[in-house]
Amino acid sequence: MFNIIGLLVVGLIIGALARLIKPGKQALGLLGTLALGVVGALIGGIAASALGTGDIFELNVLGFVIAVVAAVLLIGVAEGMSSKGKKTRV
Protein backbone atom coordinates (compact mmCIF):
# COMPACT_ATOMS: atom_id res chain seq x y z
CA MET A 1 0.00 0.00 0.00
CA PHE A 2 2.76 2.44 0.91
CA ASN A 3 4.67 1.53 -2.26
CA ILE A 4 1.71 2.64 -4.37
CA ILE A 5 1.27 5.92 -2.49
CA GLY A 6 5.01 6.56 -2.66
CA LEU A 7 4.99 5.81 -6.39
CA LEU A 8 2.19 8.32 -6.93
CA VAL A 9 3.98 11.03 -4.93
CA VAL A 10 7.31 10.42 -6.67
CA GLY A 11 5.50 10.23 -10.02
CA LEU A 12 3.92 13.62 -9.44
CA ILE A 13 7.30 15.11 -8.53
CA ILE A 14 8.98 13.53 -11.56
CA GLY A 15 6.16 14.69 -13.84
CA ALA A 16 6.41 18.24 -12.49
CA LEU A 17 10.19 18.27 -12.96
CA ALA A 18 9.81 16.94 -16.49
CA ARG A 19 7.34 19.70 -17.33
CA LEU A 20 9.77 22.29 -15.98
CA ILE A 21 12.63 20.84 -18.04
CA LYS A 22 10.62 20.46 -21.26
CA PRO A 23 10.55 23.80 -23.07
CA GLY A 24 7.34 25.31 -24.36
CA LYS A 25 3.75 25.10 -23.22
CA GLN A 26 2.35 21.65 -22.51
CA ALA A 27 -1.35 20.92 -22.79
CA LEU A 28 -1.26 18.32 -19.99
CA GLY A 29 -3.36 18.57 -16.91
CA LEU A 30 -2.53 17.34 -13.42
CA LEU A 31 -3.67 13.78 -14.16
CA GLY A 32 -1.63 13.62 -17.35
CA THR A 33 1.42 14.90 -15.52
CA LEU A 34 0.86 12.34 -12.76
CA ALA A 35 0.38 9.48 -15.22
CA LEU A 36 3.49 10.28 -17.27
CA GLY A 37 5.49 10.85 -14.08
CA VAL A 38 4.43 7.46 -12.70
CA VAL A 39 5.32 5.75 -15.98
CA GLY A 40 8.67 7.58 -15.95
CA ALA A 41 9.24 6.49 -12.35
CA LEU A 42 8.51 2.88 -13.28
CA ILE A 43 10.90 3.08 -16.24
CA GLY A 44 13.59 4.59 -14.00
CA GLY A 45 13.05 1.93 -11.34
CA ILE A 46 13.19 -0.90 -13.86
CA ALA A 47 16.35 0.52 -15.47
CA ALA A 48 18.06 1.02 -12.10
CA SER A 49 17.06 -2.47 -11.04
CA ALA A 50 18.39 -3.92 -14.30
CA LEU A 51 21.69 -2.10 -13.74
CA GLY A 52 21.88 -3.55 -10.23
CA THR A 53 21.74 -0.28 -8.31
CA GLY A 54 18.64 -1.12 -6.28
CA ASP A 55 15.12 -2.46 -6.18
CA ILE A 56 12.42 -1.18 -8.55
CA PHE A 57 10.64 0.72 -5.77
CA GLU A 58 13.85 1.95 -4.15
CA LEU A 59 14.55 5.63 -4.73
CA ASN A 60 18.13 6.15 -5.86
CA VAL A 61 19.91 8.81 -7.87
CA LEU A 62 20.37 6.82 -11.08
CA GLY A 63 16.76 5.67 -11.14
CA PHE A 64 15.54 9.20 -10.44
CA VAL A 65 17.60 10.71 -13.27
CA ILE A 66 16.46 8.03 -15.71
CA ALA A 67 12.86 8.55 -14.57
CA VAL A 68 12.99 12.31 -15.20
CA VAL A 69 14.56 11.80 -18.66
CA ALA A 70 11.93 9.17 -19.50
CA ALA A 71 9.13 11.48 -18.35
CA VAL A 72 10.48 14.35 -20.48
CA LEU A 73 10.52 12.04 -23.49
CA LEU A 74 7.01 10.78 -22.69
CA ILE A 75 5.71 14.35 -22.46
CA GLY A 76 7.22 15.05 -25.88
CA VAL A 77 5.55 11.96 -27.33
CA ALA A 78 2.22 12.87 -25.72
CA GLU A 79 2.43 16.40 -27.14
CA GLY A 80 3.27 15.05 -30.58
CA MET A 81 0.33 12.69 -30.52
CA SER A 82 -2.11 15.33 -29.30
CA SER A 83 -0.99 17.92 -31.85
CA LYS A 84 -1.22 15.40 -34.70
CA GLY A 85 -4.99 15.58 -34.66
CA LYS A 86 -5.03 19.37 -34.72
CA LYS A 87 -4.62 21.05 -38.07
CA THR A 88 -2.54 24.22 -38.11
CA ARG A 89 -2.92 27.06 -40.55
CA VAL A 90 0.14 28.41 -42.23
VONU-5945 format. One record per atom (N, C-alpha, C, O): atom name; residue in three letters; z, y negated, x negated. Coordinates in Angstrom, 1 decimal, padded with zeros to 4 digits, m for minus. Each point is the difference from the previous one (the first is absolute). Last residue first. Layout:
<recs>
+----+-----+--------+--------+--------+
! at !  aa !      Z !      Y !      X !
+----+-----+--------+--------+--------+
! CA ! ALA !      Z !      Y !      X !
...
+----+-----+--------+--------+--------+
</recs>
This chain:
<recs>
+----+-----+--------+--------+--------+
! at !  aa !      Z !      Y !      X !
+----+-----+--------+--------+--------+
!  N ! VAL ! m041.9 ! m027.8 !  001.2 !
! CA ! VAL ! m000.3 ! m000.6 ! m001.3 !
!  C ! VAL ! m000.6 ! m001.4 !  000.1 !
!  O ! VAL ! m000.3 ! m000.7 ! m000.9 !
!  N ! ARG !  003.8 !  004.3 !  003.8 !
! CA ! ARG ! m001.2 ! m000.9 !  000.0 !
!  C ! ARG ! m000.2 ! m000.6 ! m001.3 !
!  O ! ARG !  001.0 ! m000.4 ! m000.7 !
!  N ! THR !  001.4 !  005.2 !  002.1 !
! CA ! THR !  000.2 ! m001.3 ! m000.5 !
!  C ! THR ! m001.3 ! m000.8 !  000.1 !
!  O ! THR ! m001.1 !  000.6 ! m000.2 !
!  N ! LYS !  003.7 !  003.9 !  002.8 !
! CA ! LYS ! m001.3 ! m000.6 ! m000.6 !
!  C ! LYS !  000.3 ! m001.4 ! m000.4 !
!  O ! LYS !  000.6 ! m000.8 !  000.7 !
!  N ! LYS !  002.7 !  005.3 ! m000.2 !
! CA ! LYS ! m000.2 ! m001.4 !  000.3 !
!  C ! LYS ! m001.3 ! m000.4 ! m000.6 !
!  O ! LYS ! m000.2 !  000.2 ! m001.2 !
!  N ! GLY !  001.9 !  004.1 !  000.4 !
! CA ! GLY ! m000.4 ! m000.1 !  001.4 !
!  C ! GLY ! m000.3 ! m001.4 !  000.4 !
!  O ! GLY ! m000.7 ! m000.2 !  001.0 !
!  N ! LYS !  002.3 !  001.2 ! m005.4 !
! CA ! LYS ! m001.3 !  000.6 !  000.2 !
!  C ! LYS ! m000.5 ! m000.2 !  001.5 !
!  O ! LYS ! m001.2 ! m000.2 !  000.2 !
!  N ! SER !  005.6 ! m001.1 ! m001.9 !
! CA ! SER ! m001.1 ! m001.0 !  000.0 !
!  C ! SER ! m001.3 !  000.6 !  000.2 !
!  O ! SER ! m001.0 ! m000.8 !  000.2 !
!  N ! SER !  004.8 !  003.6 ! m000.5 !
! CA ! SER !  000.1 ! m000.8 !  001.2 !
!  C ! SER ! m001.1 ! m001.1 !  000.1 !
!  O ! SER ! m000.4 ! m000.4 !  001.0 !
!  N ! MET !  000.6 !  003.4 ! m004.7 !
! CA ! MET ! m000.3 !  000.7 !  001.2 !
!  C ! MET !  000.1 ! m000.9 !  001.2 !
!  O ! MET ! m000.8 !  000.2 !  000.9 !
!  N ! GLY !  002.1 ! m001.9 ! m005.1 !
! CA ! GLY ! m001.5 !  000.3 !  000.0 !
!  C ! GLY ! m000.4 !  000.7 !  001.3 !
!  O ! GLY ! m001.1 ! m000.3 !  000.5 !
!  N ! GLU !  005.7 ! m000.5 ! m001.2 !
! CA ! GLU ! m000.7 ! m001.3 !  000.3 !
!  C ! GLU ! m001.5 !  000.2 !  000.1 !
!  O ! GLU ! m000.7 ! m000.5 !  000.8 !
!  N ! ALA !  003.3 !  004.2 ! m002.1 !
! CA ! ALA !  000.3 ! m000.4 !  001.4 !
!  C ! ALA ! m000.7 ! m001.3 !  000.4 !
!  O ! ALA ! m000.6 !  000.0 !  001.1 !
!  N ! VAL !  000.5 !  001.3 ! m005.7 !
! CA ! VAL ! m000.8 !  000.9 !  000.9 !
!  C ! VAL !  000.1 ! m000.3 !  001.4 !
!  O ! VAL ! m001.0 !  000.0 !  000.8 !
!  N ! GLY !  003.7 ! m002.4 ! m003.7 !
! CA ! GLY ! m001.4 ! m000.3 ! m000.2 !
!  C ! GLY ! m000.9 !  000.8 !  000.8 !
!  O ! GLY ! m001.0 ! m000.5 !  000.6 !
!  N ! ILE !  005.5 !  001.6 ! m000.7 !
! CA ! ILE ! m000.2 ! m001.3 !  000.8 !
!  C ! ILE ! m001.4 ! m000.4 ! m000.1 !
!  O ! ILE ! m000.6 ! m000.5 !  000.9 !
!  N ! LEU !  001.9 !  004.2 ! m003.5 !
! CA ! LEU ! m000.1 !  000.3 !  001.4 !
!  C ! LEU ! m000.2 ! m001.2 !  000.9 !
!  O ! LEU ! m000.7 !  000.1 !  001.0 !
!  N ! LEU !  001.4 ! m000.7 ! m005.7 !
! CA ! LEU ! m001.3 !  000.6 !  000.3 !
!  C ! LEU ! m000.2 !  000.3 !  001.5 !
!  O ! LEU ! m001.0 ! m000.2 !  000.5 !
!  N ! VAL !  005.2 ! m001.4 ! m001.8 !
! CA ! VAL ! m001.0 ! m001.1 ! m000.2 !
!  C ! VAL ! m001.4 !  000.6 !  000.3 !
!  O ! VAL ! m000.8 ! m000.6 !  000.7 !
!  N ! ALA !  004.3 !  003.7 ! m000.8 !
! CA ! ALA !  000.1 ! m000.8 !  001.2 !
!  C ! ALA ! m001.0 ! m001.2 ! m000.1 !
!  O ! ALA ! m000.6 ! m000.3 !  001.0 !
!  N ! ALA !  001.0 !  003.1 ! m004.8 !
! CA ! ALA ! m000.6 !  000.7 !  001.1 !
!  C ! ALA !  000.0 ! m000.8 !  001.3 !
!  O ! ALA ! m001.0 !  000.0 !  000.7 !
!  N ! VAL !  003.3 ! m001.8 ! m004.4 !
! CA ! VAL ! m001.5 !  000.0 ! m000.3 !
!  C ! VAL ! m000.7 !  000.7 !  001.2 !
!  O ! VAL ! m001.0 ! m000.4 !  000.4 !
!  N ! VAL !  005.7 !  000.6 ! m000.3 !
! CA ! VAL ! m000.5 ! m001.4 !  000.3 !
!  C ! VAL ! m001.5 ! m000.1 ! m000.2 !
!  O ! VAL ! m000.7 ! m000.6 !  000.8 !
!  N ! ALA !  002.8 !  004.7 ! m001.9 !
! CA ! ALA !  000.0 ! m000.3 !  001.4 !
!  C ! ALA ! m000.5 ! m001.3 !  000.4 !
!  O ! ALA ! m000.7 ! m000.2 !  001.0 !
!  N ! ILE !  001.2 !  001.4 ! m005.5 !
! CA ! ILE ! m001.1 !  000.7 !  000.5 !
!  C ! ILE ! m000.1 ! m000.3 !  001.5 !
!  O ! ILE ! m001.1 ! m000.1 !  000.6 !
!  N ! VAL !  004.8 ! m001.6 ! m002.8 !
! CA ! VAL ! m001.2 ! m000.7 ! m000.4 !
!  C ! VAL ! m001.2 !  000.6 !  000.6 !
!  O ! VAL ! m000.9 ! m000.7 !  000.5 !
!  N ! PHE !  005.0 !  002.9 !  000.3 !
! CA ! PHE !  000.0 ! m001.3 !  000.7 !
!  C ! PHE ! m001.3 ! m000.8 ! m000.4 !
!  O ! PHE ! m000.7 ! m000.5 !  000.9 !
!  N ! GLY !  001.6 !  004.6 ! m003.2 !
! CA ! GLY ! m000.3 !  000.2 !  001.4 !
!  C ! GLY ! m000.2 ! m001.3 !  000.8 !
!  O ! GLY ! m000.9 ! m000.1 !  000.9 !
!  N ! LEU !  002.5 ! m000.2 ! m005.3 !
! CA ! LEU ! m001.4 !  000.5 !  000.0 !
!  C ! LEU ! m000.5 !  000.2 !  001.5 !
!  O ! LEU ! m001.1 ! m000.4 !  000.3 !
!  N ! VAL !  005.7 ! m000.7 ! m001.0 !
! CA ! VAL ! m000.9 ! m001.1 ! m000.3 !
!  C ! VAL ! m001.4 !  000.4 !  000.1 !
!  O ! VAL ! m000.8 ! m000.7 !  000.6 !
!  N ! ASN !  004.3 !  003.2 !  002.5 !
! CA ! ASN ! m000.1 ! m000.2 ! m001.4 !
!  C ! ASN ! m001.1 ! m001.1 ! m000.3 !
!  O ! ASN ! m000.8 ! m000.3 !  000.9 !
!  N ! LEU !  003.7 !  003.2 !  003.3 !
! CA ! LEU ! m000.6 ! m001.3 ! m000.4 !
!  C ! LEU !  000.0 ! m000.2 ! m001.5 !
!  O ! LEU !  001.1 ! m000.1 ! m000.5 !
!  N ! GLU ! m001.4 !  004.6 !  003.7 !
! CA ! GLU !  000.9 ! m000.7 ! m000.9 !
!  C ! GLU ! m000.8 ! m001.2 ! m000.4 !
!  O ! GLU ! m001.1 !  000.0 ! m000.4 !
!  N ! PHE ! m000.5 !  003.5 !  003.3 !
! CA ! PHE !  000.7 ! m001.0 !  000.7 !
!  C ! PHE !  001.0 ! m000.8 ! m001.0 !
!  O ! PHE !  000.8 ! m000.8 !  000.5 !
!  N ! ILE ! m003.7 !  004.3 ! m002.2 !
! CA ! ILE ! m000.9 ! m000.8 !  000.9 !
!  C ! ILE !  000.8 ! m001.1 !  000.7 !
!  O ! ILE ! m000.5 ! m001.1 !  000.1 !
!  N ! ASP !  002.4 !  002.9 ! m004.8 !
! CA ! ASP ! m000.3 !  000.6 !  001.3 !
!  C ! ASP ! m000.8 ! m001.0 !  000.8 !
!  O ! ASP ! m000.1 ! m001.2 ! m000.3 !
!  N ! GLY ! m000.2 !  000.8 ! m005.1 !
! CA ! GLY !  001.0 !  000.0 !  001.1 !
!  C ! GLY ! m000.5 !  000.7 !  001.2 !
!  O ! GLY ! m001.1 !  000.5 !  000.1 !
!  N ! THR ! m001.4 ! m001.0 ! m004.2 !
! CA ! THR !  001.0 ! m001.0 ! m000.2 !
!  C ! THR !  001.1 ! m000.1 !  001.0 !
!  O ! THR !  000.9 ! m000.7 ! m000.1 !
!  N ! GLY ! m005.2 !  003.5 ! m000.6 !
! CA ! GLY !  001.3 !  000.5 ! m000.5 !
!  C ! GLY !  001.0 ! m001.0 ! m000.2 !
!  O ! GLY !  001.0 !  000.2 ! m000.8 !
!  N ! LEU ! m005.7 ! m000.3 !  002.6 !
! CA ! LEU !  000.2 ! m000.3 ! m001.4 !
!  C ! LEU !  001.3 !  000.4 ! m000.6 !
!  O ! LEU !  000.2 ! m000.1 ! m001.2 !
!  N ! ALA ! m001.1 !  000.7 !  005.8 !
! CA ! ALA ! m001.0 !  000.8 ! m000.7 !
!  C ! ALA !  000.1 ! m000.2 ! m001.5 !
!  O ! ALA ! m000.3 !  000.8 ! m000.8 !
!  N ! SER !  003.0 ! m003.4 !  003.7 !
! CA ! SER !  000.5 !  001.4 ! m000.1 !
!  C ! SER ! m001.0 !  000.9 ! m000.7 !
!  O ! SER !  000.4 !  000.8 ! m000.8 !
!  N ! ALA ! m001.6 ! m005.3 !  001.5 !
! CA ! ALA !  001.1 !  000.1 ! m001.0 !
!  C ! ALA !  000.5 !  001.4 ! m000.1 !
!  O ! ALA !  000.4 !  000.4 ! m001.1 !
!  N ! ALA ! m003.7 ! m001.2 !  004.3 !
! CA ! ALA ! m000.6 ! m000.1 ! m001.3 !
!  C ! ALA !  001.1 !  000.1 ! m001.1 !
!  O ! ALA ! m000.1 !  000.6 ! m001.0 !
!  N ! ILE !  001.4 ! m000.5 !  005.6 !
! CA ! ILE ! m000.8 !  001.2 ! m000.4 !
!  C ! ILE ! m000.5 ! m000.1 ! m001.4 !
!  O ! ILE !  000.1 !  001.0 ! m000.8 !
!  N ! GLY !  002.0 ! m004.8 !  002.5 !
! CA ! GLY !  001.0 !  001.1 ! m000.1 !
!  C ! GLY ! m000.7 !  001.3 ! m000.5 !
!  O ! GLY !  000.5 !  000.7 ! m000.8 !
!  N ! GLY ! m003.2 ! m004.4 !  001.9 !
! CA ! GLY !  000.7 ! m000.3 ! m001.2 !
!  C ! GLY !  001.0 !  001.1 ! m000.3 !
!  O ! GLY !  000.1 !  000.4 ! m001.1 !
!  N ! ILE ! m002.4 ! m000.2 !  005.2 !
! CA ! ILE ! m000.9 !  000.2 ! m001.1 !
!  C ! ILE !  000.7 ! m000.2 ! m001.3 !
!  O ! ILE ! m000.2 !  000.8 ! m001.0 !
!  N ! LEU !  002.6 ! m001.8 !  004.8 !
! CA ! LEU ! m000.2 !  001.4 ! m000.1 !
!  C ! LEU ! m000.9 !  000.4 ! m001.2 !
!  O ! LEU !  000.2 !  000.9 ! m000.7 !
!  N ! ALA !  000.4 ! m005.5 !  001.7 !
! CA ! ALA !  001.3 !  000.6 ! m000.5 !
!  C ! ALA ! m000.2 !  001.5 ! m000.2 !
!  O ! ALA !  000.5 !  000.6 ! m001.0 !
!  N ! GLY ! m004.0 ! m002.9 !  003.2 !
! CA ! GLY !  000.0 ! m000.3 ! m001.5 !
!  C ! GLY !  001.3 !  000.6 ! m000.7 !
!  O ! GLY ! m000.1 !  000.5 ! m001.1 !
!  N ! VAL ! m000.2 ! m000.1 !  005.8 !
! CA ! VAL ! m001.0 !  000.8 ! m000.6 !
!  C ! VAL !  000.0 ! m000.2 ! m001.5 !
!  O ! VAL ! m000.2 !  000.9 ! m000.8 !
!  N ! VAL !  003.0 ! m003.7 !  003.2 !
! CA ! VAL !  000.5 !  001.3 !  000.0 !
!  C ! VAL ! m001.0 !  001.0 ! m000.7 !
!  O ! VAL !  000.4 !  000.9 ! m000.7 !
!  N ! GLY ! m001.8 ! m005.3 !  001.3 !
! CA ! GLY !  001.0 !  000.0 ! m001.0 !
!  C ! GLY !  000.6 !  001.4 ! m000.1 !
!  O ! GLY !  000.3 !  000.5 ! m001.1 !
!  N ! LEU ! m003.4 ! m001.4 !  004.5 !
! CA ! LEU ! m000.7 !  000.1 ! m001.3 !
!  C ! LEU !  001.0 !  000.1 ! m001.1 !
!  O ! LEU ! m000.2 !  000.6 ! m001.1 !
!  N ! ALA !  002.0 ! m001.2 !  005.4 !
! CA ! ALA ! m000.7 !  001.3 ! m000.1 !
!  C ! ALA ! m000.7 !  000.2 ! m001.3 !
!  O ! ALA !  000.1 !  001.0 ! m000.7 !
!  N ! LEU !  002.1 ! m005.1 !  001.7 !
! CA ! LEU !  000.9 !  001.1 ! m000.2 !
!  C ! LEU ! m000.7 !  001.3 ! m000.2 !
!  O ! LEU !  000.4 !  000.8 ! m000.9 !
!  N ! THR ! m003.0 ! m004.6 !  001.9 !
! CA ! THR !  000.6 ! m000.1 ! m001.3 !
!  C ! THR !  000.9 !  001.1 ! m000.3 !
!  O ! THR !  000.0 !  000.6 ! m001.1 !
!  N ! GLY ! m001.7 ! m000.8 !  005.4 !
! CA ! GLY ! m001.1 !  000.4 ! m001.0 !
!  C ! GLY !  000.5 ! m000.1 ! m001.4 !
!  O ! GLY ! m000.2 !  000.9 ! m000.8 !
!  N ! LEU !  003.1 ! m002.4 !  004.2 !
! CA ! LEU ! m000.2 !  001.4 !  000.1 !
!  C ! LEU ! m001.0 !  000.5 ! m001.0 !
!  O ! LEU !  000.1 !  001.1 ! m000.6 !
!  N ! LEU !  000.5 ! m005.8 !  001.1 !
! CA ! LEU !  001.2 !  000.7 ! m000.7 !
!  C ! LEU ! m000.1 !  001.5 !  000.0 !
!  O ! LEU !  000.3 !  000.6 ! m001.0 !
!  N ! GLY ! m005.0 ! m003.0 !  001.3 !
! CA ! GLY !  001.3 ! m000.4 !  000.6 !
!  C ! GLY !  001.1 !  000.7 ! m000.8 !
!  O ! GLY ! m000.2 !  000.7 ! m001.0 !
!  N ! LEU ! m004.9 ! m002.2 ! m000.7 !
! CA ! LEU !  000.9 !  001.1 !  000.4 !
!  C ! LEU !  001.3 ! m000.6 !  000.5 !
!  O ! LEU !  000.5 ! m001.0 ! m000.4 !
!  N ! ALA ! m004.8 ! m001.0 ! m001.5 !
! CA ! ALA !  000.2 !  000.0 !  001.4 !
!  C ! ALA !  000.9 !  001.1 !  000.5 !
!  O ! ALA ! m000.2 !  000.6 !  001.1 !
!  N ! GLN ! m000.3 ! m003.8 ! m005.8 !
! CA ! GLN ! m000.1 !  001.3 !  000.6 !
!  C ! GLN !  000.3 !  000.0 !  001.4 !
!  O ! GLN !  000.8 ! m000.8 !  000.5 !
!  N ! LYS ! m002.6 ! m002.8 ! m004.6 !
! CA ! LYS !  000.8 !  000.2 !  001.2 !
!  C ! LYS ! m000.3 !  001.4 !  000.6 !
!  O ! LYS ! m001.1 !  000.4 !  000.1 !
!  N ! GLY !  000.9 ! m001.8 ! m005.5 !
! CA ! GLY ! m000.7 ! m000.2 !  001.3 !
!  C ! GLY !  001.0 !  000.3 !  001.1 !
!  O ! GLY !  001.1 !  000.4 ! m000.1 !
!  N ! PRO ! m000.4 !  002.2 ! m004.6 !
! CA ! PRO ! m000.4 ! m001.4 !  000.4 !
!  C ! PRO ! m000.6 ! m000.1 !  001.3 !
!  O ! PRO ! m000.6 !  001.0 !  000.5 !
!  N ! LYS !  004.4 !  002.5 ! m002.4 !
! CA ! LYS ! m001.4 ! m000.1 !  000.5 !
!  C ! LYS ! m000.3 ! m001.4 !  000.4 !
!  O ! LYS !  000.6 ! m000.6 !  000.8 !
!  N ! ILE !  003.8 !  001.5 ! m002.1 !
! CA ! ILE ! m000.8 !  000.2 ! m001.1 !
!  C ! ILE ! m001.5 ! m000.2 !  000.4 !
!  O ! ILE ! m000.8 ! m000.6 ! m000.8 !
!  N ! LEU !  004.2 !  000.5 !  004.1 !
! CA ! LEU !  000.1 ! m001.2 ! m000.9 !
!  C ! LEU ! m000.9 !  000.1 ! m001.2 !
!  O ! LEU ! m000.6 ! m001.0 ! m000.4 !
!  N ! ARG !  000.8 !  004.6 !  003.4 !
! CA ! ARG ! m000.6 ! m001.1 !  000.7 !
!  C ! ARG !  000.1 ! m001.3 ! m000.9 !
!  O ! ARG ! m000.9 ! m000.8 !  000.1 !
!  N ! ALA !  003.1 !  004.7 ! m001.6 !
! CA ! ALA ! m001.5 !  000.2 ! m000.1 !
!  C ! ALA ! m000.7 ! m001.2 !  000.7 !
!  O ! ALA ! m001.1 ! m000.4 ! m000.5 !
!  N ! LEU !  005.8 !  000.6 !  000.8 !
! CA ! LEU ! m000.5 ! m000.4 ! m001.4 !
!  C ! LEU ! m001.5 !  000.1 ! m000.1 !
!  O ! LEU ! m000.6 ! m000.8 ! m000.7 !
!  N ! ALA !  002.5 !  002.2 !  004.7 !
! CA ! ALA !  000.1 ! m001.4 ! m000.1 !
!  C ! ALA ! m000.4 ! m000.5 ! m001.4 !
!  O ! ALA ! m000.7 ! m001.0 ! m000.1 !
!  N ! GLY !  000.8 !  005.7 !  001.0 !
! CA ! GLY ! m001.0 ! m000.7 !  000.7 !
!  C ! GLY !  000.0 ! m001.5 ! m000.1 !
!  O ! GLY ! m001.1 ! m000.6 ! m000.1 !
!  N ! ILE !  004.6 !  003.0 ! m001.8 !
! CA ! ILE ! m001.3 !  000.3 ! m000.8 !
!  C ! ILE ! m001.1 ! m000.7 !  000.7 !
!  O ! ILE ! m000.9 ! m000.6 ! m000.6 !
!  N ! ILE !  005.0 !  000.5 !  002.8 !
! CA ! ILE !  000.1 ! m000.8 ! m001.2 !
!  C ! ILE ! m001.3 !  000.1 ! m000.8 !
!  O ! ILE ! m000.6 ! m001.0 ! m000.4 !
!  N ! LEU !  001.1 !  003.8 !  004.2 !
! CA ! LEU ! m000.1 ! m001.4 !  000.4 !
!  C ! LEU !  000.0 ! m001.0 ! m001.2 !
!  O ! LEU ! m000.8 ! m000.9 ! m000.1 !
!  N ! GLY !  001.6 !  005.5 ! m000.7 !
! CA ! GLY ! m001.4 ! m000.2 !  000.4 !
!  C ! GLY ! m000.3 ! m001.5 !  000.4 !
!  O ! GLY ! m001.0 ! m000.5 ! m000.2 !
!  N ! VAL !  005.4 !  001.9 ! m000.8 !
! CA ! VAL ! m000.8 ! m000.1 ! m001.2 !
!  C ! VAL ! m001.4 ! m000.3 !  000.3 !
!  O ! VAL ! m000.7 ! m000.8 ! m000.6 !
!  N ! VAL !  003.4 !  001.7 !  004.3 !
! CA ! VAL !  000.5 ! m001.2 ! m000.7 !
!  C ! VAL ! m000.8 ! m000.3 ! m001.2 !
!  O ! VAL ! m000.5 ! m001.1 ! m000.2 !
!  N ! LEU ! m000.2 !  005.2 !  002.4 !
! CA ! LEU ! m000.5 ! m001.1 !  000.8 !
!  C ! LEU !  000.3 ! m001.4 ! m000.6 !
!  O ! LEU ! m000.8 ! m000.9 !  000.0 !
!  N ! LEU !  002.5 !  004.9 ! m002.0 !
! CA ! LEU ! m001.5 ! m000.1 ! m000.2 !
!  C ! LEU ! m000.6 ! m001.2 !  000.8 !
!  O ! LEU ! m000.9 ! m000.7 ! m000.5 !
!  N ! GLY !  005.5 !  001.7 !  001.0 !
! CA ! GLY ! m000.3 ! m000.6 ! m001.3 !
!  C ! GLY ! m001.5 ! m000.1 ! m000.3 !
!  O ! GLY ! m000.4 ! m001.0 ! m000.5 !
!  N ! ILE !  001.8 !  003.2 !  004.4 !
! CA ! ILE !  000.3 ! m001.4 !  000.1 !
!  C ! ILE ! m000.3 ! m000.7 ! m001.3 !
!  O ! ILE ! m000.5 ! m001.1 !  000.0 !
!  N ! ILE ! m000.1 !  005.7 !  000.0 !
! CA ! ILE ! m001.0 ! m000.6 !  000.9 !
!  C ! ILE !  000.3 ! m001.5 !  000.1 !
!  O ! ILE ! m000.9 ! m000.8 ! m000.1 !
!  N ! ASN !  004.0 !  003.4 ! m002.2 !
! CA ! ASN ! m001.3 !  000.0 ! m000.8 !
!  C ! ASN ! m001.0 ! m000.8 !  000.8 !
!  O ! ASN ! m000.8 ! m000.7 ! m000.5 !
!  N ! PHE !  004.9 !  001.7 !  002.5 !
! CA ! PHE !  000.1 ! m001.1 ! m000.9 !
!  C ! PHE ! m001.2 ! m000.2 ! m000.8 !
!  O ! PHE ! m000.4 ! m001.1 ! m000.4 !
!  N ! MET !  000.7 !  004.9 !  003.2 !
! CA ! MET !  000.0 ! m001.2 !  000.8 !
!  C ! MET !  000.0 ! m001.3 ! m000.9 !
!  O ! MET ! m000.7 ! m000.9 !  000.3 !
+----+-----+--------+--------+--------+
</recs>
